[in-house]
């Protein structure tokens, strides 16, 4: 039996990438196209979070970064030169790799298993000696990538409202503690959190260097919290469905089942007259 590919690749293990024709490197740095134009990992193709990984519209219907249809995402993959056989390596330039994790989740959700996120992101790859460039990268010309459904579990605002206070479910809010507590809100219009949700900031998945904790450490951490409910009754959310994917990535890295993603997250919930804990 073929060993399951780790969802995380260490920057020290990137040296073999240029020797594999199936490798496609994706730079998913959120809002950092200018940085990409100045410098990026050699061979990396830029994927825009707003245009390629979301269908931005009315924040009250799906939040700030609702998913595109699988069919639309498939056209993005073709544009990026990705085929069903591609080994995709994705990174971004933010602490933790949130946008990279969103790309990872979306690929996994259409059944593409051969995808890894660079541990520590752009900065760690550069520090490890991976070459950088400012030249424009041209994606390979590839055949149509077909996808018609999201196969990883999703949930919506109605199910979250029904289950958030249930003893049989756990809703995890991965935003930082001050946003969860309603003490600050730098992006959305209202500060607070979903009633019944617990707070496990995504930063707790990382060590002091911005690298993921060891799988066994992550497994122990989350098993102790989630053991009270069935894995299929765990829901993860953030502000707009991007950062939540970081925790889904961490759980997969730990060898645990990937729970439900609430894509709309706080940006949708807070705009729909739902019950909220505004300060705690």
Secondary structure as GFF3:
##gff-version 3
##sequence-region A 1 280
A	DSSP	beta_strand	8	10	.	.	.	ID=ss1
A	DSSP	three_ten_helix	11	19	.	.	.	ID=ss2
A	DSSP	beta_strand	23	27	.	.	.	ID=ss3
A	DSSP	alpha_helix	33	38	.	.	.	ID=ss4
A	DSSP	beta_strand	40	41	.	.	.	ID=ss5
A	DSSP	beta_strand	45	46	.	.	.	ID=ss6
A	DSSP	alpha_helix	49	52	.	.	.	ID=ss7
A	DSSP	alpha_helix	70	79	.	.	.	ID=ss8
A	DSSP	beta_strand	87	91	.	.	.	ID=ss9
A	DSSP	alpha_helix	98	109	.	.	.	ID=ss10
A	DSSP	beta_strand	115	119	.	.	.	ID=ss11
A	DSSP	alpha_helix	121	127	.	.	.	ID=ss12
A	DSSP	beta_strand	132	133	.	.	.	ID=ss13
A	DSSP	beta_strand	154	155	.	.	.	ID=ss14
A	DSSP	alpha_helix	157	163	.	.	.	ID=ss15
A	DSSP	beta_strand	170	173	.	.	.	ID=ss16
A	DSSP	alpha_helix	177	180	.	.	.	ID=ss17
A	DSSP	beta_strand	193	194	.	.	.	ID=ss18
A	DSSP	beta_strand	198	199	.	.	.	ID=ss19
A	DSSP	three_ten_helix	202	205	.	.	.	ID=ss20
A	DSSP	alpha_helix	215	226	.	.	.	ID=ss21
A	DSSP	three_ten_helix	231	233	.	.	.	ID=ss22
A	DSSP	beta_strand	234	237	.	.	.	ID=ss23
A	DSSP	alpha_helix	244	253	.	.	.	ID=ss24
A	DSSP	beta_strand	260	262	.	.	.	ID=ss25
A	DSSP	alpha_helix	265	269	.	.	.	ID=ss26
A	DSSP	beta_strand	276	277	.	.	.	ID=ss27
###
